Amino acid sequence: MAEQLGLFDARWLQPATARDRGSSGRGSSSAWPDAAAPPLRVRESRRARRLTLRVLPPHTLELVVPRGARAADVAAFVHQHRRWIERARREIAAHYALAQERLPTRIALRSIDQSWSVRYESQPQARPRVRMLGDVLEVRTRDAERRGAEGALRSWLCDQASYHLAPWVLREAALVGRRPSRVQVRLQRTRWGSCSNSGTLSLNAALMFLTPAVVRYLLIHELCHLISLNHSRRFWAAVERYEPHYEALDRQLTDAWADIPLWAHPDARRR
């Protein structure tokens, strides 16, 4: 744990280094390991070797517990880091202020340099959906409370991401000389992208909010996993061959979680 780090430091959002991005584990729940501490999401992980606290976008604190850890050790760890947890919750609340939690009035997708103003319409019996009318997005919901609008906007975002990112991957694949077996796009909680053993590239639709240079780096990064599935020297040599500025872009990519609007996170809920 590095308690001195700020909330949106890259290392906060990715407990591993940039060269060891992402991990998965089983057994998650919402719990209060210490009744006096703020609530945490607790996840048991067979890969974890130590207790770890981290922030998951947009506003979740997660405690990763190695499989087989003693309950007394977990409780002591949480008690030891109570001030860290409380400060993190305050910083999350400050970052995602009430104004940011409201439905958007304008959406900008920097990856394609396009933006739209957002107009909301209510139609009883209508299924929530988004229509593109020039530079306006019309969001239709069943009532004036705009219930279902976030989900409709997320579906629209995924459609835009699939439309633009899939051919972009193929253009970069021609440069790298490796073609994925499949490209799938969806909103993801903790990863910008991944590459499976079968050659499937999974991309986060929220990449649409990032700059073209950062998106391109992520695509190069994942395509290079078709050369080497791990983060070996061979892998990073391939990344550097196709993107010499990968280190700076990798830092920008990790920091970019703080720039994703709340409505676009798959776990976001209106308050």
Secondary structure as GFF3:
##gff-version 3
##sequence-region A 1 271
A	DSSP	alpha_helix	10	13	.	.	.	ID=ss1
A	DSSP	three_ten_helix	18	20	.	.	.	ID=ss2
A	DSSP	beta_strand	28	31	.	.	.	ID=ss3
A	DSSP	beta_strand	40	45	.	.	.	ID=ss4
A	DSSP	beta_strand	52	56	.	.	.	ID=ss5
A	DSSP	beta_strand	60	66	.	.	.	ID=ss6
A	DSSP	alpha_helix	71	80	.	.	.	ID=ss7
A	DSSP	alpha_helix	82	95	.	.	.	ID=ss8
A	DSSP	alpha_helix	98	101	.	.	.	ID=ss9
A	DSSP	beta_strand	106	109	.	.	.	ID=ss10
A	DSSP	three_ten_helix	110	112	.	.	.	ID=ss11
A	DSSP	beta_strand	114	122	.	.	.	ID=ss12
A	DSSP	beta_strand	129	133	.	.	.	ID=ss13
A	DSSP	beta_strand	136	141	.	.	.	ID=ss14
A	DSSP	alpha_helix	149	176	.	.	.	ID=ss15
A	DSSP	beta_strand	182	186	.	.	.	ID=ss16
A	DSSP	beta_strand	193	195	.	.	.	ID=ss17
A	DSSP	beta_strand	200	204	.	.	.	ID=ss18
A	DSSP	three_ten_helix	205	209	.	.	.	ID=ss19
A	DSSP	alpha_helix	212	224	.	.	.	ID=ss20
A	DSSP	alpha_helix	233	242	.	.	.	ID=ss21
A	DSSP	alpha_helix	246	255	.	.	.	ID=ss22
A	DSSP	three_ten_helix	256	259	.	.	.	ID=ss23
A	DSSP	three_ten_helix	262	264	.	.	.	ID=ss24
###
